[in-house]
Amino acid sequence: MSAENNNLIPSFVVLQVGARRIALPREGVAELIASPLIYKFPHTTPLIAGVVLRRGRILPVLDLGPGVSGALSPSTRFFLVVERHTSNAPEKCAIPVQGACELVAGIMVPAADLEGYVTGHLNLNGEQIDVLDLEKAIALGAANQNEWIPATEALS
């Protein structure tokens, strides 16, 4: 495959959230970080597991586990920094990940009748990986915690 053809195939980051492997479009992923400490504090936003410090910025840690896999994510020191577009300017947050993350190229197959936050799936070596719409997954996670927070308002 030539370099030009390779650039035409979309890329995704595959990660483990709880017991489930999911994918996010590469364009929304900034980096994978190791943070020795997650800071926790009293608050009422159910999706926020705490915050991590990265490059002089405070990043909220969003636990997608309850909405995506049905359980809180286990403790970890690895986080995927993703970019959200909730207002005029993009903002970053961190998602706890378990195990390895991998960058894969593939064609997403749009699928009907999937969970509200799944936009399609990838076939990765015979395994079907759901591709998430991050904003919808965040909104669903808030709803599962008996507190509806529209994606445009969650962590704004």
Residue frames relative to the residue before (quaternion, step in Angstrom):
aa qw qx qy qz dx dy dz
M 1.0000 0.0000 0.0000 0.0000 0.00 0.00 0.00
S 0.4028 -0.7245 0.5060 0.2382 3.58 -0.86 0.92
A 0.6589 -0.5109 0.3777 0.4027 3.55 -1.27 0.37
E 0.6368 0.5336 -0.3363 0.4435 3.59 1.01 -0.76
N 0.6686 0.4893 -0.3004 0.4726 3.59 0.95 -0.85
N 0.6226 0.5545 -0.3341 0.4396 3.58 1.06 -0.78
N 0.6531 0.5195 -0.3178 0.4500 3.61 1.03 -0.72
L 0.6401 0.5389 -0.3263 0.4397 3.60 1.18 -0.42
I 0.6359 0.5109 -0.3282 0.4763 3.59 1.20 -0.42
P 0.4345 -0.7130 0.4797 0.2697 3.62 -0.71 1.02
S 0.2783 -0.7454 0.5849 0.1576 3.54 -1.22 0.62
F 0.1222 -0.7784 0.6148 0.0341 3.52 -1.19 0.71
V 0.3058 -0.6984 0.6085 0.2202 3.55 -1.24 0.50
V 0.1933 -0.7739 0.5977 0.0802 3.55 -0.72 1.15
L 0.0398 0.8074 -0.5829 0.0822 3.56 -0.81 1.05
Q 0.4275 -0.6722 0.5459 0.2595 3.53 -1.31 0.37
V 0.0055 -0.7584 0.6515 -0.0188 3.57 -0.83 1.06
G 0.7976 -0.0582 -0.0171 0.6001 3.55 -0.33 1.24
A 0.7821 -0.2791 0.2321 0.5066 3.57 -0.79 -1.03
R 0.6730 0.5166 -0.2759 0.4518 3.60 1.25 0.04
R 0.3005 -0.7191 0.5969 0.1906 3.56 -1.08 0.81
I 0.0130 -0.7908 0.6104 -0.0438 3.54 -0.89 1.03
A 0.2738 -0.7415 0.5836 0.1860 3.56 -1.30 0.18
L 0.1448 -0.7424 0.6477 0.0921 3.52 -1.27 0.62
P 0.5432 -0.5939 0.4584 0.3769 3.61 -1.03 0.61
R 0.5686 -0.6452 0.4029 0.3132 3.57 -0.91 0.98
E 0.6026 0.6061 -0.3605 0.3736 3.58 1.02 -0.76
G 0.7196 0.4480 -0.2531 0.4663 3.60 1.09 -0.62
V 0.6298 0.5377 -0.3263 0.4558 3.59 1.28 -0.11
A 0.2816 -0.7794 0.5408 0.1442 3.55 -0.78 1.06
E 0.7700 -0.2564 0.2174 0.5423 3.58 0.77 -1.03
L 0.3790 -0.6471 0.6007 0.2770 3.52 -1.40 0.18
I 0.0474 -0.8199 0.5706 -0.0007 3.59 -0.74 1.01
A 0.2702 -0.6856 0.6428 0.2094 3.49 -1.35 0.39
S 0.0330 -0.7948 0.6057 -0.0175 3.55 -0.71 1.07
P 0.3960 -0.7516 0.4694 0.2407 3.57 -0.63 1.02
L 0.8135 0.1771 -0.0577 0.5510 3.58 1.17 -0.46
I 0.1391 -0.7330 0.6585 0.0992 3.53 -1.05 0.85
Y 0.2907 -0.7643 0.5553 0.1514 3.55 -0.78 1.05
K 0.1112 -0.7886 0.6041 0.0293 3.55 -0.81 1.07
F 0.0225 0.7873 -0.6136 0.0569 3.53 -1.10 0.76
P 0.6063 -0.5595 0.3987 0.4006 3.60 -1.16 0.40
H 0.2066 0.7546 -0.6016 0.1612 3.57 -0.94 0.93
T 0.4188 -0.7226 0.4967 0.2359 3.57 -1.26 0.19
T 0.5183 0.6140 -0.4334 0.4081 3.60 1.22 0.20
P 0.3666 -0.8009 0.4242 0.2103 3.60 -0.26 1.23
L 0.6690 0.5204 -0.3209 0.4226 3.61 1.02 -0.58
I 0.6459 0.5347 -0.3327 0.4316 3.59 1.11 -0.51
A 0.2385 -0.7801 0.5687 0.1058 3.54 -0.68 1.18
G 0.7279 -0.2764 0.2108 0.5910 3.58 1.27 -0.37
V 0.4176 -0.6662 0.5305 0.3168 3.55 -1.20 -0.56
V 0.1797 -0.7326 0.6397 0.1480 3.54 -1.31 0.41
L 0.3774 -0.6944 0.5617 0.2445 3.53 -1.22 0.51
R 0.0873 0.7899 -0.5995 0.0949 3.56 -0.88 0.98
R 0.8532 -0.0916 0.0190 0.5131 3.54 -0.71 1.17
G 0.7293 -0.4513 0.2285 0.4608 3.54 0.94 0.96
R 0.6573 0.4740 -0.3147 0.4942 3.61 1.25 0.16
I 0.3731 -0.6853 0.5772 0.2409 3.52 -1.20 0.59
L 0.1002 -0.8014 0.5894 0.0205 3.57 -0.69 1.13
P 0.3752 -0.6998 0.5463 0.2665 3.61 -0.79 0.90
V 0.2997 -0.7237 0.5942 0.1826 3.56 -1.10 0.76
L 0.1507 -0.7973 0.5825 0.0476 3.56 -0.60 1.20
D 0.2131 -0.7674 0.5914 0.1262 3.57 -0.73 1.02
L 0.1870 -0.8055 0.5573 0.0748 3.57 -0.37 1.26
G 0.4037 0.7716 -0.4303 0.2376 3.58 1.28 -0.27
P 0.6888 0.4828 -0.3220 0.4345 3.65 0.69 -0.93
G 0.7194 0.4395 -0.2604 0.4707 3.60 0.94 -0.78
V 0.7420 0.4297 -0.2154 0.4672 3.56 1.03 -0.82
S 0.8273 0.1599 -0.0744 0.5333 3.60 0.87 -0.89
G 0.5655 -0.6479 0.3675 0.3541 3.60 1.25 0.03
A 0.7679 0.2471 -0.1664 0.5670 3.60 1.24 0.06
L 0.6087 -0.5356 0.4245 0.4031 3.55 -1.21 0.44
S 0.4964 -0.6381 0.4924 0.3225 3.56 -1.11 0.66
P 0.4909 -0.6476 0.4817 0.3280 3.60 -0.99 0.73
S 0.6533 -0.5111 0.3794 0.4098 3.55 -1.23 0.42
T 0.0498 0.7830 -0.6156 0.0736 3.52 -1.07 0.81
R 0.3060 -0.7312 0.5596 0.2419 3.54 -1.23 0.19
F 0.6227 0.5127 -0.3476 0.4781 3.56 1.27 0.25
F 0.0398 -0.8041 0.5915 -0.0436 3.52 -0.93 0.99
L 0.3030 -0.7063 0.6106 0.1910 3.51 -1.13 0.76
V 0.2431 -0.7626 0.5838 0.1360 3.58 -0.69 1.10
V 0.0399 -0.8062 0.5890 -0.0388 3.54 -0.66 1.19
E 0.3913 -0.7030 0.5486 0.2275 3.50 -1.27 0.53
R 0.1638 -0.7696 0.6126 0.0756 3.55 -0.90 1.00
H 0.2126 -0.7603 0.6014 0.1223 3.54 -1.17 0.60
T 0.1366 0.8285 -0.5243 0.1416 3.54 0.28 1.31
S 0.7748 0.1724 -0.1055 0.5991 3.57 1.21 -0.31
N 0.7844 -0.2964 0.2207 0.4982 3.58 -1.17 -0.45
A 0.7714 0.2752 -0.1482 0.5543 3.58 1.04 -0.73
P 0.4801 -0.6509 0.4870 0.3296 3.61 -0.97 0.73
E 0.1204 -0.7734 0.6168 0.0837 3.55 -1.17 0.57
K 0.3703 -0.7415 0.5224 0.2005 3.54 -1.13 0.64
C 0.0069 -0.7523 0.6586 0.0169 3.50 -1.28 0.58
A 0.3883 -0.7143 0.5363 0.2269 3.56 -1.28 0.28
I 0.1750 -0.7577 0.6227 0.0871 3.54 -1.11 0.80
P 0.3940 -0.7127 0.5148 0.2680 3.63 -0.72 0.97
V 0.0851 -0.7926 0.6030 0.0297 3.57 -0.98 0.87
Q 0.2379 -0.7392 0.6125 0.1474 3.52 -1.19 0.65
G 0.8011 0.2320 -0.1803 0.5215 3.56 -0.93 0.83
A 0.7332 -0.4304 0.3149 0.4219 3.51 -1.31 -0.33
C 0.2580 -0.6869 0.6487 0.2020 3.51 -1.32 0.45
E 0.0530 -0.8061 0.5879 0.0406 3.55 -1.04 0.64
L 0.3620 -0.6970 0.5805 0.2146 3.51 -1.20 0.71
V 0.0163 0.8046 -0.5911 0.0541 3.56 -0.69 1.10
A 0.2835 -0.7183 0.6063 0.1897 3.53 -1.23 0.56
G 0.2885 0.7565 -0.5507 0.2029 3.54 -0.94 0.81
I 0.4971 -0.6274 0.5122 0.3115 3.48 -1.32 0.24
M 0.3188 -0.7338 0.5694 0.1888 3.55 -0.79 1.05
V 0.2510 -0.7465 0.5998 0.1414 3.53 -0.93 0.96
P 0.3393 -0.7278 0.5508 0.2276 3.60 -0.53 1.10
A 0.0722 -0.8091 0.5829 0.0178 3.54 -0.94 0.82
A 0.3726 -0.7134 0.5511 0.2204 3.54 -1.04 0.80
D 0.8251 0.2797 -0.1941 0.4510 3.54 -1.33 0.32
L 0.4215 0.6631 -0.5076 0.3536 3.56 1.01 0.76
E 0.6948 -0.4100 0.3500 0.4760 3.56 -1.31 0.07
G 0.6725 -0.5720 0.3098 0.3530 3.56 -1.06 0.76
Y 0.7313 0.4158 -0.2393 0.4849 3.59 1.09 -0.56
V 0.5970 0.5467 -0.3647 0.4603 3.62 1.26 -0.03
T 0.2357 -0.8017 0.5372 0.1148 3.56 -0.72 1.09
G 0.7770 -0.1682 0.1281 0.5930 3.58 1.22 -0.38
H 0.3395 -0.7354 0.5342 0.2420 3.56 -1.20 -0.37
L 0.3221 -0.6969 0.6111 0.1927 3.49 -1.40 0.45
N 0.2819 -0.7038 0.6165 0.2126 3.54 -1.17 0.56
L 0.0063 0.8131 -0.5774 0.0733 3.55 -0.40 1.28
N 0.8131 -0.2193 0.0882 0.5320 3.57 -0.23 1.32
G 0.7625 -0.3800 0.1926 0.4869 3.55 0.90 0.94
E 0.6378 0.4862 -0.3296 0.4983 3.59 1.26 -0.16
Q 0.3080 -0.7448 0.5640 0.1799 3.56 -0.91 0.92
I 0.1052 -0.8015 0.5886 0.0010 3.57 -0.59 1.22
D 0.3587 -0.7318 0.5399 0.2106 3.57 -0.80 1.02
V 0.2708 -0.7265 0.6117 0.1570 3.57 -1.07 0.85
L 0.2652 -0.8087 0.5134 0.1100 3.55 -0.71 1.14
D 0.3003 -0.6278 0.6759 0.2426 3.48 -1.38 0.47
L 0.3983 -0.7738 0.4392 0.2226 3.56 -0.25 1.31
E 0.6667 0.5092 -0.3192 0.4408 3.61 0.85 -0.88
K 0.6664 0.4807 -0.3054 0.4812 3.60 0.97 -0.79
A 0.6283 0.5282 -0.3394 0.4594 3.61 1.04 -0.71
I 0.6359 0.5167 -0.3254 0.4721 3.58 1.03 -0.76
A 0.6572 0.5030 -0.3117 0.4669 3.58 0.91 -0.89
L 0.6579 0.4996 -0.3126 0.4689 3.60 0.96 -0.84
G 0.6314 0.5370 -0.3340 0.4488 3.58 0.97 -0.80
A 0.6437 0.5032 -0.3162 0.4821 3.57 1.03 -0.78
A 0.6539 0.5129 -0.3146 0.4587 3.59 0.97 -0.84
N 0.6469 0.5229 -0.3208 0.4530 3.60 1.02 -0.75
Q 0.6677 0.4681 -0.2953 0.4979 3.56 1.21 -0.41
N 0.5197 -0.6674 0.3781 0.3761 3.57 1.32 0.42
E 0.6691 0.3993 -0.3225 0.5374 3.55 1.10 0.64
W 0.2358 -0.7941 0.5467 0.1218 3.57 -0.35 1.21
I 0.0398 0.7585 -0.6488 0.0471 3.55 -0.84 1.04
P 0.3732 -0.7204 0.5238 0.2595 3.63 -0.45 1.07
A 0.6187 -0.5808 0.3803 0.3679 3.56 -1.05 0.79
T 0.6657 0.5069 -0.3204 0.4441 3.61 1.02 -0.68
E 0.7278 0.4041 -0.2483 0.4953 3.59 1.20 -0.33
A 0.5414 0.6231 -0.4185 0.3787 3.62 1.14 -0.46
L 0.8567 -0.0095 -0.0621 0.5120 3.54 -0.75 1.15
S 0.4002 0.6942 -0.5062 0.3189 3.61 1.05 0.58
